[in-house]
Amino acid sequence: QVQLVESGGGLVQPGGSLRLSCAASGSIFSINAMGWYRQAPGKQRELVAGITRGGRTNYADSVKDRFTISRDNTRNTVYLQMNSLKPEDTAVYYCNADVMSRWLEAFNNYWGQGTQVTVSS
């Protein structure tokens, strides 16, 4: 079994910064793509940023130049540095990862439990 545990959410004023972390643990042989999604009340879950094992990144247009995704493969951890936060960034942020538990097994997709980010004055 694989667990993804997010941390770093909270309340921040507009223009502020937060750094989210997501650590994967359990039966892990290899992790392929990792990413952050978010879901605001009454809205669908959307991709915020993704990163491949090799470090290639992609971002939603709404967060480009403000958010930075990174990962530490030695720690099975992905990060999301969020700067210049806006009230519209308020949402529950979820970590996602494609994990191979044993060599030559298929990759399975996992989600974290989510962490709340609230941007408000």
C-alpha positions in Angstrom: 0.0 0.0 0.0 1.1 3.6 -0.7 0.3 6.7 1.3 0.6 10.3 0.2 0.7 12.8 3.0 0.4 16.5 2.3 1.4 19.3 4.7 2.0 23.1 4.6 -1.5 24.4 4.0 -3.1 27.2 6.0 -4.4 30.7 6.0 -2.4 33.4 4.3 -3.1 37.0 3.2 -3.3 38.0 -0.4 0.2 38.4 -1.8 1.7 36.0 0.6 3.4 32.7 0.1 3.0 29.1 1.2 5.0 25.9 0.5 3.2 22.6 0.3 4.9 19.2 0.7 3.7 15.8 -0.1 5.7 12.7 1.0 5.0 9.3 -0.4 5.5 6.2 1.8 4.8 2.5 1.8 5.5 0.0 -0.9 7.4 2.0 -3.5 9.8 0.8 -6.1 9.6 3.9 -8.4 7.5 7.0 -8.8 6.8 8.4 -12.2 4.7 11.6 -12.6 3.7 13.6 -9.5 1.4 16.6 -9.4 -0.8 19.0 -7.4 -4.5 19.4 -8.0 -6.9 21.7 -6.3 -10.7 21.8 -5.8 -12.6 24.9 -4.7 -16.1 24.7 -3.3 -18.6 24.1 -6.1 -15.9 23.6 -8.7 -14.3 20.6 -10.3 -10.9 19.4 -9.3 -8.2 20.9 -11.6 -4.5 20.3 -12.3 -2.3 23.0 -10.8 1.1 21.7 -11.7 2.8 18.4 -12.7 6.4 17.1 -12.8 7.9 14.1 -14.4 10.6 12.0 -12.7 13.1 13.7 -14.9 12.0 17.1 -13.8 9.9 18.3 -16.7 7.1 20.6 -15.4 3.8 21.9 -16.6 1.5 24.5 -15.0 -2.1 25.7 -15.2 -2.2 29.1 -16.9 -3.7 30.6 -13.8 -0.6 29.9 -11.7 2.3 30.3 -14.2 5.0 32.6 -12.9 3.6 32.4 -9.3 3.8 28.7 -8.4 6.8 26.4 -8.7 6.7 22.6 -8.5 9.7 20.5 -7.6 10.6 17.1 -6.3 13.2 15.2 -4.4 13.4 11.6 -5.7 15.6 10.5 -2.9 12.8 11.4 -0.4 9.8 10.5 -2.6 8.6 14.0 -2.0 7.0 16.7 -4.2 6.7 20.4 -3.3 4.6 23.3 -4.4 6.0 26.8 -3.7 3.1 29.3 -4.0 3.9 33.0 -4.2 1.8 36.0 -4.8 -1.3 34.2 -3.6 -4.7 35.4 -4.6 -8.1 34.8 -3.0 -9.0 32.7 -6.1 -6.2 30.3 -5.1 -8.4 29.2 -2.1 -9.0 25.5 -2.4 -8.2 22.1 -1.0 -4.9 21.0 -2.6 -4.3 17.4 -3.4 -1.1 15.5 -4.2 -1.1 12.9 -6.9 1.4 10.3 -7.9 1.9 7.4 -10.2 3.7 4.7 -8.2 5.2 1.3 -9.1 5.2 -0.8 -6.0 7.4 -3.6 -7.3 9.7 -4.0 -10.3 7.8 -4.7 -13.5 4.4 -4.1 -11.9 2.1 -1.5 -13.4 2.0 2.0 -12.1 -1.0 2.8 -9.9 -2.3 6.3 -9.3 -2.7 7.6 -5.7 -4.1 10.6 -4.1 -3.4 12.4 -0.8 -6.0 13.4 1.6 -5.8 17.1 0.8 -4.7 20.2 2.6 -6.7 23.4 2.8 -5.2 26.7 1.5 -7.2 29.8 2.3 -6.1 33.2 0.9 -8.0 36.0 2.7 -7.4 39.3 4.5 
